[in-house]
Amino acid sequence: MTQTNRRLTHLVLAKEYMKFSAAHFTIFSVTERERLHGHNFQVSLELTLPVGNDGLSHSYRLFKDQARALCETLDEYCLLPNHSPYLDIHQNNNEYHVKFHNETLRFPVSDTLLLPIKNTSVEELSFYLLEQIIRALPPVKYGIEHVTVSVSSGAGQSGSSSWKKEE
Ligand SMILES: Nc1nc2c(c(=O)[nH]1)N=C([C@H](O)[C@H](O)COP(=O)(O)OP(=O)(O)OP(=O)(O)O)CN2
């Protein structure tokens, strides 16, 4: 397919089930954080990819199922940023002891996920999920030219991150 007659489509996938319920606290500085609380985080996925002669890019079931599976890996956990510059996290038997400023918070290991992110913000969660999506759906294999993952912590607020195929 030449560059000129390539037909690209932009799929937007934002199914209600692409969500995860999780506890977290956002850290604002070396001394300031919010209290532990939860959200139903909503995820959306946008993909740009070519449409074949059959008028189809891929069955978007493939992408929806992957997004849903990724959401399930985060569902009903307390999420901690393992790369936060403000936290010192150690496991002590079946607990994580999390030192922040002048306090130590304790979380059950069974209910907590340490994510490779710097904060449990929507922006950092979008970076994390984008990396997971690219790992699960290699763009070269699926002809994906651009992908954006958005994470919302509530109506009217979200963060997103994107990957774009190098020209
Ligand atoms: N850049 C970011 N700022 C904030 C984030 C974030 O993810 N990225 N997250 C929070 C808090 O986690 C909080 O849960 C949501 O923030 P808040 O402003 O309190 O918004 P509400 O969901 O409570 O909605 P309002 O109706 O606007 O109060 C804070 N900042």
The ligand as an ORCA input file, in Angstrom:
! r2SCAN-3c Opt
* xyz 0 1
  N      -2.905     16.952     37.890
  C      -3.640     16.265     38.778
  N      -4.151     16.877     39.867
  C      -4.903     16.161     40.744
  C      -5.143     14.791     40.560
  C      -4.577     14.157     39.400
  O      -4.732     12.950     39.172
  N      -3.841     14.931     38.555
  N      -5.912     14.086     41.459
  C      -6.439     14.678     42.550
  C      -7.222     13.896     43.551
  O      -6.879     12.520     43.432
  C      -8.772     13.971     43.640
  O      -9.333     12.745     43.821
  C      -9.450     14.578     42.519
  O      -9.212     15.881     42.680
  P     -10.266     17.027     43.112
  O      -9.740     18.292     42.572
  O     -10.543     16.947     44.567
  O     -11.551     16.702     42.286
  P     -12.884     15.975     42.692
  O     -12.846     14.643     42.027
  O     -13.117     15.998     44.167
  O     -13.967     16.867     41.967
  P     -14.416     18.363     42.319
  O     -15.884     18.355     41.997
  O     -13.650     19.279     41.389
  O     -14.130     18.650     43.755
  C      -6.223     16.102     42.826
  N      -5.403     16.774     41.834
*
